[in-house]
Amino acid sequence: MGFGFRIFFINDRDEIKRISHTSFERIFNRAPKEVHLEYKNTRIRYAEVILEIENRKPVSIARIVYGYLKFDSKGRVDKEFHDEEQRVAIGMISLPLPGESSNVVHATDRFAQKAFKDNFSWIPSFELEQSIIKAAFE
């Protein structure tokens, strides 16, 4: 058994467009030649579906991530938005400091989780989620 990825961009009318995983990685990593002028100066929603694969066919969903990508005026992922997302994601990791008492409660990771949820992820309607799941198995 292995894993497969399906990436979908979702527009304001809840229309789903599949994007190759390779293209998504190049978009996300701001590859110089990966430009999408159709998305310039916009923030779009995406869904990343991770599927369990058997005999080269998807059999179940392991995980679905719903996020945003913000594009700049050149049709590339907005660096500031992307960097802020990374900073907030790192802030969600809570590690005790060496020698720190175990009864100390840190809340910064909880604040970061709320910020990530509010600014960098979204929740689809039931109908949209079902459409995404259906498209993932096609």
C-alpha positions in Angstrom: 0.0 0.0 0.0 1.2 3.5 -0.8 -0.1 7.1 -0.8 -1.3 9.3 -3.6 -2.0 13.0 -3.7 -4.8 15.0 -5.4 -4.7 18.8 -5.3 -7.7 20.9 -6.2 -8.1 24.6 -6.6 -11.6 25.8 -5.7 -12.9 29.1 -7.0 -15.5 31.4 -5.5 -18.3 29.5 -7.3 -17.1 26.2 -5.6 -15.9 24.9 -9.0 -13.1 22.4 -8.6 -10.0 22.3 -10.8 -7.4 19.5 -10.4 -3.7 20.6 -10.2 -0.9 18.1 -10.6 1.0 17.5 -7.4 4.3 18.5 -9.2 2.8 21.8 -10.3 1.4 22.4 -6.8 4.8 21.9 -5.2 6.4 24.3 -7.8 3.7 26.9 -7.0 4.1 26.4 -3.3 7.9 26.7 -3.5 7.7 29.7 -5.7 9.5 28.2 -8.7 10.5 31.0 -11.0 8.8 29.5 -14.0 5.6 28.5 -12.2 3.4 31.5 -13.0 -0.4 31.6 -12.9 -1.7 34.9 -14.2 -5.3 33.8 -13.9 -4.8 34.0 -10.1 -2.8 37.2 -9.8 -3.7 39.4 -6.9 -6.1 36.9 -5.5 -6.3 34.4 -2.6 -7.7 31.0 -3.6 -8.7 28.0 -1.7 -7.2 24.6 -2.2 -7.8 21.1 -1.0 -5.0 18.5 -0.7 -6.3 15.0 -0.5 -4.0 12.2 0.6 -5.3 8.8 -0.5 -4.2 5.3 0.4 -3.4 3.4 -2.8 -3.6 -0.3 -3.4 -2.9 -1.9 -6.8 -2.5 1.6 -8.2 -6.1 2.5 -7.2 -7.3 4.8 -4.4 -9.0 2.9 -1.7 -9.5 5.4 1.1 -8.7 8.9 2.3 -5.9 9.2 4.7 -6.3 13.0 5.2 -7.6 16.2 3.6 -6.0 19.6 4.2 -7.9 22.8 3.2 -5.8 25.8 2.8 -5.3 29.1 1.0 -2.8 30.3 -1.5 -2.3 34.0 -2.1 -0.9 35.1 -5.4 1.0 38.3 -6.1 0.7 40.7 -9.0 3.0 38.5 -11.1 0.9 35.3 -10.6 3.3 33.7 -8.1 2.6 32.7 -4.5 2.8 35.8 -2.4 6.1 35.5 -0.4 4.9 37.5 2.7 1.7 35.4 3.0 3.7 32.2 2.6 6.3 33.2 5.1 3.7 34.3 7.6 1.9 30.9 7.2 5.3 29.1 7.9 5.9 31.3 11.0 2.4 30.6 12.4 2.8 26.8 11.6 6.1 26.7 13.5 4.5 28.5 16.4 2.0 25.7 16.8 4.8 23.4 18.0 5.0 23.4 21.7 8.3 22.3 23.2 9.2 22.6 26.9 12.4 24.6 27.6 15.3 22.6 29.2 14.9 22.5 33.0 11.4 24.0 32.9 8.9 22.9 35.5 6.3 20.4 34.1 3.5 22.5 35.6 4.2 25.5 33.4 1.5 25.9 30.8 2.4 27.8 27.6 -0.5 29.1 25.5 1.5 30.5 22.5 0.9 27.2 20.6 -2.8 27.6 21.1 -2.8 31.1 19.9 -0.8 30.0 16.8 -3.3 27.2 16.2 -6.2 29.7 16.3 -4.3 32.1 14.0 -3.6 29.2 11.5 -7.2 28.1 11.6 -8.5 31.7 11.1 -6.0 32.8 8.4 -4.6 29.8 6.5 -7.3 27.1 6.5 -11.0 26.9 5.7 -13.8 24.5 6.2 -15.9 23.4 3.1 -19.6 22.9 3.1 -20.8 19.3 3.2 -21.7 19.4 -0.5 -18.4 20.8 -1.5 -16.5 18.3 0.5 -18.4 15.5 -1.1 -17.6 16.9 -4.5 -13.9 17.1 -3.6 -13.9 13.5 -2.3 -15.7 12.3 -5.5 -13.2 14.1 -7.7 -10.3 12.6 -5.7 -11.4 9.1 -6.6 -11.9 9.8 -10.3 
